[in-house]
Amino acid sequence: MRLIFSRWLQQTVTRENQDNVTAVSTQIDTLSERQVVIKANPSDLKIKEANIETLRIPGQSLERPLNHILPLTGIPAYFGSGKALIKALPDDQVILDLVLETVTALIQAETSFYQERNVAVTHEDYDRYWEDIYQNACHYYSNLPRVTHRFMENIQPQHRDNHLFSRQRLIAVYQLENNRHRLNINLIDSFHEMGIIVETTGSNHLITGIWGNFLRCPDKICRETEQKLQQITGLSLSATSAKDISKFIGGNNGCTHLGQMMVEATNCLKLIQFY
């Protein structure tokens, strides 16, 4: 078994002062290294500043980092802004994906300043707010009568002043014998922890085995989605779209995080051809 590709993503959201919340996403992999920084107003999450620093890109030798200001000022870093972000960044899917990851981190960090956002007054109110806007979006929010722990019950500590949210995701692709591959995918953040192992065969990366489980999640009902991973056994990762992978694993009776992990791992697998 030989490691042939790896990717590491780290996200942090911090509170500098009353007027600024800052999200940083750093992505390092075998081929590239980039960092996106977004500063937003806590009260409306409208973007004040956004930039990307590129330190490594395939096939180029950089004397200095490439720094670019991203044209995102005024766009809310929140649900419903996808079209505006796509319109602002139409030519680079890699940068867009990293920006969307950064926006997601800001949304997760809202647990620490939701009162300033005027979306809720108490933890219970904020739970109800999410149950309304995220209704039927995943297995947890599709089965609220069966949930034993509301999301905000898992937030520790319940009040964060400076360091609001952290997330790390690691993907490692190993080459096995006889044209087989193994993908190890792990996610850990302030609220969740889970991992997936996938084994594939052939140039079309047909899934021959897949295993995954949660170590931490909002409620035990989330663990029921682990079995959905088995639904993609026999699937060709090379021939299956990201939308279909997300549909099989995510959806209203799946886990958004597991789906996103598999989509990114598939994208990493496709990058192997470049070196």
Secondary structure as GFF3:
##gff-version 3
##sequence-region A 1 275
A	DSSP	beta_strand	2	17	.	.	.	ID=ss1
A	DSSP	beta_strand	20	29	.	.	.	ID=ss2
A	DSSP	beta_strand	33	40	.	.	.	ID=ss3
A	DSSP	beta_strand	47	56	.	.	.	ID=ss4
A	DSSP	beta_strand	66	69	.	.	.	ID=ss5
A	DSSP	alpha_helix	82	88	.	.	.	ID=ss6
A	DSSP	alpha_helix	93	109	.	.	.	ID=ss7
A	DSSP	three_ten_helix	110	112	.	.	.	ID=ss8
A	DSSP	alpha_helix	123	133	.	.	.	ID=ss9
A	DSSP	alpha_helix	139	142	.	.	.	ID=ss10
A	DSSP	three_ten_helix	144	146	.	.	.	ID=ss11
A	DSSP	three_ten_helix	151	154	.	.	.	ID=ss12
A	DSSP	beta_strand	163	175	.	.	.	ID=ss13
A	DSSP	beta_strand	180	189	.	.	.	ID=ss14
A	DSSP	beta_strand	193	201	.	.	.	ID=ss15
A	DSSP	beta_strand	206	216	.	.	.	ID=ss16
A	DSSP	three_ten_helix	220	232	.	.	.	ID=ss17
A	DSSP	alpha_helix	242	249	.	.	.	ID=ss18
A	DSSP	alpha_helix	256	271	.	.	.	ID=ss19
A	DSSP	three_ten_helix	272	274	.	.	.	ID=ss20
###
